[in-house]
Amino acid sequence: QVQLVESGGGLVQAGASLRLSCAASGRTLSYYAMGWFRQAPEKEREFVAASEAFTWSSSRTIYADSVKGRFTISRDNAKNTVYLQMNSLKPEDTAVYYCAARYGRLWNDPPTVNDFSSWGQGTQVTVSS
């Protein structure tokens, strides 16, 4: 019952930064654990980052080893929006990035695709060398 719309993707050179946004409607995201996943052609959808439901924890976050130290997930509760700040982008970061929501707290560490029930349509991120 929560609708998610990603935006902010684009074509950039290696080393550049992008900020992805996930705008939600229909429900208040404070009650949802949020995640970012990405999927490259011919590859499985993989976990990128997640944040615990705000009502459960205001600070708990989880990152894939491949993006730790470069990507940051954050929330703006007033705007009902989740962000993914991506710095020092690499060609291997090229993929369609998806925002996902799970009602309640996170369960698995790292989270899996099946942990999330609501998904956005995805936004393309392309990093050239």
N, C-alpha and C positions, 0 to 999 in steps of 0.2 A: 504493500500500500504506500510505500515511499518511492517517489520518482527521483531519479538521479540523472543529471546532465553534466558531462565533462566538457571542459573547454581549455584552451591555452596551448594546445599542441602546435607544432610547426616544424619547419626545416631550419636547422642551425648547424654551425660548424663545431667540431670537437673543441671542448673547453668552454663553450658557451653555457648559459643558464636559461632555464624555462621554469615557469610557475604554472602548474595545472590547477584548475578549480573544479570542484564538484558541488554544484548547487542542488539542493534538495527541496522538494515540495511534498505536501500531503502529511508529513510527520515531522516531529522535532527530533533532530539528530542527536540531541543530548542523551537519548535513551538507546542509541545504537553504537555498537562497535563498528568502526569504519576501516576499510582496507583499500589499498591500491595494488592492482595486478597488471601485468603486461604480457602481451603475446606477439611474438614475431612469426613470420610466415613459416609454416611447416614445423612449428615448435609448440609445446604445451604451454598453456597459460601458467605463468609463474608469479609467485608472491613477491611483492616489492616492499610494502610498508603497511603498518596498521596502527590504529590507536584505540585504546579501550573506551568503552562507553563513558561519557563525561560524568554521568551520575554515579558511576562506580569508581572511576579514577580519573583525575584531571591531568595526569602526567605519564601514565604507562604507554610506551610505544615499542614497536618491534620492527626491525629492519632486516632485509636480506643482506647477507654478507657482501654481495656484489655492489650494493649501493650505500652501505653504512659509511657515514662520514661525508657523503656527498648529497644525499637526499634527506629532506625533512618533511614529516607529515605534521599538519597543524589544523586547528579548528577555529572558526569564528562563530560562536554560538548565536550571537545577535543576528548574523546574516544567514544562519543555517547552512553554512558552507564549509567544506573541507578542502585543504590545499595540499599540494605536493610540490615543494620547492626542490628543483633539480639543478645542482651545480656541477661544474667540471664534467660535462656530458661527454660520453664516449660513443663511438660508432656502434658498439655492442648494446647500447641503450636503445637503439632503434626498435620500435614496436608500437602496437596499439595499446594505449594505457586505459585501463578500466577502473572506475570507482565502484565500490561494493559496500553494502550495509548488512549488518546482522543485528537483529533485535536482542538486546542484552549484552552480556560480557563476552570477551574472547574466551575460547576454549583450548585450542591447539596452539603450540608454539614450535615452529612457525605456523601461522594460519594456513588453511587450505581453501581451495576454490569452493568445496562443498560446505564450508563453514558459513558462507554468505548466501543470502536468499534474494537480495535485490541488487541489480546491476545497471550501470549506465550503458550508453551506446558505444563508448570508447572515443578516444581522441588520438590521432596519429602523431607520433614523435619520430622525426628522422634526423639523425646526426651524421653529417658528412665528415670525412677525414681531411 
